[in-house]
Amino acid sequence: MKEYKIIKQTGTAIKSQQEFEDLINSYAIMRWEVVNVFNHRGLIKAVLVREKEDK
């Protein structure tokens, strides 16, 4: 079973683009993968997916 998460970029400066990239990379460490990136009302958002862990 898969689980999904939506994350968004905060701010609009170039610095925030690097922070968004760093955020995506931090999720990659937790095995999240980006499946889509889109712009919604001026905010860049990314849809992430990973296999759900059995608990």
Buried (B, 14 or more C-beta within 10 A) or exposed (E): EEEEEEBEBEEEEEEBEEBBEEBBEEBEEEEBEEEEEEEEEEEBBBBBBBEEEEE
